[in-house]
Amino acid sequence: MGLDQTKNAVRHFLLVVSCLLISVFNAHSSANYIQASVRQQSFPKIEIKNGLKNKPQFFLSGTQTVFMPRGYNYTHVEALTEPCLTLGVSYHSTFNDTKYSEREATKMLRLLSSADYNIVRVFINPECIVTLSGELSAVYMANLANFLQLSSSYNIRVIVTLDQLPSTLYGAVLKHESDIWWSNTQYLDSQLIRLEQDFWKQVITNLKQLGVNLNTVFSWQIRNEFVYRNDQEPASSSVGKYRAANGETYDLSVVAEKRKLAIDSFLYWSQEIRNAIQFVDHGALVSVGFFASDSIWNGVVLSALENSQLDYVDLHLYPDSQLDFDGYIEYFNLKKHYKKPIIMGEYGFVDAHGLSQLEQINQLQQWLIRSCEFGFTGWLNWTWPTQRGVQLSVDDHGNFFTKLGPKQLKLDCS
């Protein structure tokens, strides 16, 4: 998401976890439990292989049919309430206990399908998907399963993304920002990596038990926007040595070594999480997202594209940010050919900055057309307008939906 104020609030939420005492929620007896019983489509998984001009593209598995993601981000950002572990903070609440609306989700999916959109991206809330004891919330999982089944019934695939692991999984009460020592370490420490592996396996296994056709999931996006903080340990240290989960030791007094630590650990972490996910969802696509203003060591994005085991990379580009398109290309040091596909998992206008609706549409159309030159092969607008919660993007009165949609804006990125 491109709005700095909202991003800062989300980051603060991820770093400062309340230790309020909350009664353990009995999810099985909740009146809000959504029984997932929607008739699902039977369609193949998505696979990646080289298409025309030897360019990596998405295909329907076992066919020569190209799948070009065109869709929307779907989220409600509202103040968290019980039984979530953190209260009062505004965050992604689409599948929260009393917030999820099957009716609203159905309306959105029906409209997307009628306009030939084929994908939607949703956010897992780490503080609401689990109970105080660290177990998965039955209500939250049932709501997520219901949405996936609804999506399948409209032939819409889903990217499921996550900002952070649930705080209770760390086995300690976190009261202050100074307690959050895992901002970088989650990618460096073998124990924390195992925690994340177990989390994803539990989520996916539970969805299978709820009857979800996992082919509906376009990919499991293990980080919405990867951040490696240069102001926190071990990146902020200039003395000593650090032994990472990959078994290698790095000299923190050498800047090049610290950069190598970040890149190597990103590659190791993403590979280990992908392996765990594919253990329970064979052939699943796994991805990571990046945002240009985030704190990223130089080389992480390029390593993700060229050296990682990730299936594709998701870059979030907004024309109303501090960078124009060429600025983004320079920032990410992009070239025109990679071994992996790239999608633009977030794009749009958070603020119009005085531009008319027509000017916004023209700029976004050129944004998408130019991105084809640099390997982009999928686009998701930020965001689908919702009836409640924080306003996350400009009110386009449905014009973006039409003018940037597959029926009117044909994109040939082959």
Summary of the structure (lengths in Angstrom):
residues: 414
radius of gyration: 20.5
end to end distance: 27.6
largest distance: 58.8
contacts: 1359
relative contact order: 0.14
helix: 35%
strand: 17%
